[in-house]
Amino acid sequence: MTDSAPVHGTWEPHPAARWEDGFLSGNGHHGALVSGDPNDERVVVTHHTLVRPNGRDPRPPQLADDLPALQDRLLAGDTTAAESFTDGRPLQWAQPFHPAFQIRLRRPHGESPDYRREVDFATGVVSTTCAGRAGRVFVSRADDVLVQQVSGPGLTLDIDLDHRLPGAPVGLGVGHGAVLTPEGALLSLRARYPDSDLACTGVTLLTVTGGTTTLTPPGVHIEGARSVLLLTRVHRHTGELDVVAQGRALRDLPTGYDELLDRHTALHRTAYERVTLDLAADPAERALPGSELLKRPHSAALLERLFAAGRYHLLSASGLFPPRLTGLWTGDWNTAWSGAFTNDANLNLQTASAAAAALPEVTEAHANLIHRQLPDWRDNARAVFGARGAVAPAHTDGESGHSYHFSREYPLHLWTAGADWLLKPLVDHDETHGTRDPRTAAALAEVALFYEDFLTRTDEDGRLVVVPSYSPENRPAGASWGTLNAAMDLSAARHALLTAAAYHPGPDADRWRALADRLPPHRINADGALAEWAWPGLEDSYDHRHLSHLYGVWPLDEITPYDTPELAAAAHRALELRGAENDSAHGHLHHALIAARLRDGDRVAHALGQVLDGDFFHASLMSAHYPNRNVYNADAAHTLPAVLIEMLVQSTPDRLVLLPALPAAYPAGALHGVRTRFGAELDLTWTRDGAAVVIRPGRTQTVELRTSSGTESLHLVAGEDHTLALREW
């Protein structure tokens, strides 16, 4: 596309002074946060399972017996009825995510000429070079181990595992271990949570080449070595961990750095390189360090690098679980909002690109979280609603899927749209790959069963009413949070029932479709906007960070400019009226995703500009929740690739939309490898003079093509490339 290729990594000429600026590596289980200090290297180690016991009561509230009375009061016009629909517990947060410890490598202080630290997105390797010494860190997808190598002439190092990170509890029970081994040493650190039998233990095996190794408890001193290889794993456990057995397991791994890296990159590089974006950026800007590039928020090179970094970080954070609010990383025990999985917006925004950006690894991690928590979802349905089936919680720490995080101002236990919201990416995956995962089919059936039992109340026209209903995390003007017929709840119920019917043809499908047909339509308010609550008399509160009511536009295809133009116009009006409230990054990018579906490139550009101009990104290219890099948070970093893809290519199982919302600032570019929901791989290039598309279909079918020039039918044959040339876009 251009004389030089987009950059698939980032670099800095200085060490990270703050942990937020440390470069990241991860395999979806373990994470590493690397500062790159040549004289005091700190690698913060994390693991998805590390959540601190906080005394919460994880049971869902037993409220089913009181539900009919609540429904009666809400239907009778009592707008505050839901405020007392709790079991009296104060607000409980999910168990907070925390770091394990930091691996510290200290050298005698000296000059650090020719310093450079960088991260290679294609390999996941974070490297530091300085004064003839080199350090490299990656987290292996093949062997689930953190690999760190230091090399250079006559290395003198003091190495230990250090639990002293910001916010570490005062009562943490810490125990260290250090023994010499034939290859070097074995270090361990156990941190037992206060008033708990639970602990996390890290084990690091050192292989030292050359020089001498001596014990200096709690670590070791190395003198005159040529290289040191460190292999680290973390375990969360009860009782005591058998450190010797864990050391043997590390010793059984390949002993060479290069072999370990090759095993890892065979998996990581393959996934990372499937999709690339080129915005014809200035080669000189592409060569800049990330911190300098961030000072040029209107640079195409910045957007290219953030797209690449977003895919890299999303892949690296996904494995055992999908990304948390902080991805897979934190350097502080006091993570904002517990570093939980927040299901009422953030998680789905972060994973929004998984299907189109060819990252099934992310979708599988997302599925892992859902399927291990389905029993808890069933408990939620029974306890709160007296229903069969499943209801997802709004927050989870990864251990419990029960709804226990709620309060008067956040009645999240009343939110019934969560299961559909969380299952939608699994449905997108099935459509993209032309298969139907039986686990997804079974979960969809459970959600449909819930709606069968829950949707029993009707309005004066005989339409079903969603009562109680909740639109995260907003409330109507002049009314309370728990209410009736939130637009998101209507869309989710309709979509869940119809999707379950598609997966389960037969009598169940007929019953579920009939139930969906009885749901009321969306309401257009006096401002011409799609109302956030379809119940008459409930007025919109426009200044809010969430856009839950536009769920039918994105991620669903319920409201489109092509099939439902009147509703699409009302949704667009609702988007125009929506405020940014506290400038949360997820709100701006959620806005951009919806604007792209509504073909509004100017609004996409404005929303992107709010994030790029707002100083949301750290030098690590991980993001913050608020402007001015306030509160470490992965929403912007992980969501941005989805926005860029949606403004270029959109698809459904029977439609392809090309260049629907391209901002004028990017008149030329190329997107390679994107996947469609009709099972094709697609390459798109565009300039001011036109666009070219190569479609590589995986199955034979006819789809509708939408461009600015109009509509036409494409007949695609499996295995045969289909090429298009567009004069206008």
Phi, psi and omega in degrees: 000315181229175182296330177233153183275156173303153184275131179250059180170180174213164184211163178217147178271003182222154174296164176281121177279337180239148180296332180298336180268358179294142178287152192243143169220154180186162179233017181085354173239291175268150173231156177225135180237111195249124183276325178082020179284120185292337181257344178210072182291131178236121175244107179281127183257133178231167175208142185301334184277354188278093173234139187271127175304134183230016176076013182289156174259105189278005180289141171290151183291137181274089188238359189302322182295333182267356185298313181303321180294320177299315180300318179301315183293318179295317180294333179277357176102009177280098188285351180249010187302323186285349184295335179258008183272069178218177176258016174088356180288145171290167179303128178243130177271155170298157177302130186285137174289143183212160175284161177276299183188181173240138171275124182246131176238107183252136178243162170301133184294140178198186179292154181230068181287157175056039183285142174201134170236146182206163173230132179262111183295331183286337180245341185078013182269127171260125184231152177226131175234143183187126171051043178081358178256152180221140174233140180222139181223135167210164177244120191282127172284336183278320188243003180047059180213144174274123185248127179225130178232136174237132181220155179156167182287132173056052183294130171241119188220144164248125186237132174206167175258126191236120181275354189281083177245158182306136176080003180301132184300144179298322184271018180294127179272105188253132174226135181250153172222142178209121177223147174281146178229167180304326182269346181164272182195162174234120180249147176217154175218123176249131176237109179265132182293146178302136176056041182210153173272356180276147179210165168236138182231131174254141179232128181234123176261126179255129170247116186251128178254115181081168176071199182233150179234126179230151178284133172223072190313135012270015181229208180226157174244130181242132183232128171072024181277157174269327178201156175226130177247127180243130175242126187229137170226155178236142179228137170258133192202168168259162179063216181249142177271140176281093185295324180297316178297321179292325175297318177299321179296322177291324180293335180283350178285162174307143186268350182257139179302314185297320179293318177299318180294317180299319180296322180289311186293336176302330179266313186290310183299319180304315181290313185297320189276003182296326184229135178224153178232131178235121179250026176054045184285164177293123180303326180294323178288327177298334183276353185287152170296157184302319182297327176284321180295326179295341176281356179240071189296345180260011181280133174296329179296324178295314181295322175302314184290324177291326174298312180296316180295322180297316177295319180297311182292322178297314177298316184291334181271356190245125179187270174301317177226167167284182183291144171279184175303330178255019185074242177238013193227147167194147175250011187223136178290339180265070181285138180298138179052033178065007183057033187280178166271113182259110194271351185272005172188305197296315184298313182290328174296315181297325183263012188298334183271357192304311183291308184291325183271014172059051176235069177299338176301323179290316180296322179295321176296318177300316178296322178303315181297316182295309190290329178285344182254000181305320176303323178290325177299322178296319178299320179300315181298317182289313188291315186273322190244355182062034187239158168286179173084209191219141174228125183276150176278163177277336179224145172210149175267000184101338179269309183249136174256018179280150175275099177229358178262100181200161177200180179302314182280341179227075181282063187292343177289347179268357185280116184256355183277351190298322182294318178295317179303317183281330181278341182305317178298329178288325175293317177302319178299314180299317179296318181298322185261357177070027179229167174232107181295124181299333177292319177294318179301316182294319180294320178299320179298322179293323178293320178297321177298320177302312182296326176303317183279329187275321185276080182241343181270148182229160175267187184292344177265004180084006177279147176294150177239132171276107185212120000286162182222153186211132178249104184301139339248048190249172174216156178295154175296125177078010178224178183266178188286314179279121190210218186228144168051050170299139184303322179296318180297320178296313180297317182294316180298315180298313182295317181298316181294316181289324179289317176301320179297321179294327180278341186227070180299147180129199183301322178299317181298317180299319181292319182289321177296319179297322178294317179299323181294340182271354177288148182286159176284169172292158180250141173256125187275184184294340177273002182080013183256150173296122186285144179288338176229125184279356181280129181303141177091347178268112187265149185287147170248105194279329187274086182210148184286331181275152175234046186301325185291344179261022175304328178292338177275308176219130011270356181283172175244027182290324182240116180222156175296343186266319186261329183226066188300325180293315178293324178296321178295321178292322177295321179296320177296320177298323179292319178300323184277347186286132174274176180259357180048253187261017177062032175298139181300320183295328178294315180297316184282330171299317176303315181296320180297318179291318178300322179297318178297330181267012174063036181249087182295326180295319180290325174300313181298319180295316180295318175299319180298325178300325180279314183291324178278346188269007178058051181271348189249134173283168178299336176289349187071009161279157192251180176239163180281325183240166176301165178062034176053046182259115178078103179305127187195140187268000187304307184294315182302315185277335183275331186305318177302324179296320179298314183294322177292315183297329180283347181253318185217131172229150180211155168232180178298344180223020181214145173233127178243124183250133177048054184286336189208046183282120176297147183298340183291349184235074187283351180213149179172183179209135175237118185245136169090003183295147181255149179247161181281359170257018168084026179241152170262144190222138171244132181233131170233147180213150173221182177296337185270351181152189182219155177229142183226135171243122180250126179247092186285142175265348176213157184274127177188170176250131179233158177271129177259128177243126172224179177295341180278346181137208187233141172209165179263139175244124174262115184252138180244129182306130177085356180247120179296140178240123184249136179235144172238124182248123178284328179233150174213000000 
